[in-house]
């Protein structure tokens, strides 16, 4: 919890720091509704068959591979490395 709080960007004072400020939006039913939504999502995930999870993991792995290869091919780091390798030696 501490790490999440220290790495998230600050968007302004939170309710604990300034309870007197007007809040234009509040999560309805908090904390019960978000907790219930999370519980339903976890239930739905746990009731999926193994075949669904296998397909999910396969497509996720393929997507990550494509993302990494695409990013590497267009990165500044790669272009610097290829320039130093293709430079003729004397």
N, C-alpha and C positions, 0 to 999 in steps of 0.2 A: 504494500500500500504506500509506503514512503517513497519507493522508487517511482511509482506511477505519479504521485503528486509532484515529485521534483522534476520529472521530465516532460510533463504536459505544459503546453504554452499557457501563459497567464492571459486571461481575457478580461480581467477586472476583479474587483473585490468579490469574494464569495459571501454567502448569506451569513456565515459565522462571523466574518470580519465586519460587515456592515448590514445588520438586520433592518435598519431603518430605510434603506433604499427601495424604491419602487421596482418590482420585478415584472417586466412585460410578459414573461412566459414562465409558467411553472408546469412541471410534469403532472398531469392529472392522476390522482389516486396514488401519489408517491408515498411510501415505498411499496405499497401492496401491488399495484397494477404492474410495474416493471418486474417485480418478483414473480408474479403469476405468469407474465409473458415469458420470462426466462424458464420457468418450470415447464410450461407447455412446449417450448422449443426443445428443451432437453428430452422430454417425453417423446416427441415426434422423432428426434434423432435416434433414440434408443429402440424405437419400434421398427426401424428400417431394416430390411433383410441384408445379409452379408453381401449379396451380389451388388446392391446399391452402393455400399461402402467401398467395395472393390473398384467399381467404375469411378466413383468419386475420387479415390486416391490415384487411379490411373490418369484421369483427365487433369487432376491437379499437378501431378508430376510432369506431364507433358507441357502444361502451361508454364510451369516454373522453368523447365528446360528452354522453351522458346523465349521466355522473358530474359533469361540470363544470356543466351546466345545473342539475341538481338541487342541487348544492352552492351555486351562486350564488343561486338562488331562496330558499334557506333560510339564507343567511348573515347575520350581524350587520351586515357591511359594507353589504350591499344595503339592509337595513332602515333603516340610518342615512341612506343616500343618498336613499331614497324619502321619508323623513320631512322632510328639508330641502327637497325639491322640492315637496312637496304643501302646505307651509306657506303660508298666504295672505300676500301682500305688501301692505303699507299705504302 
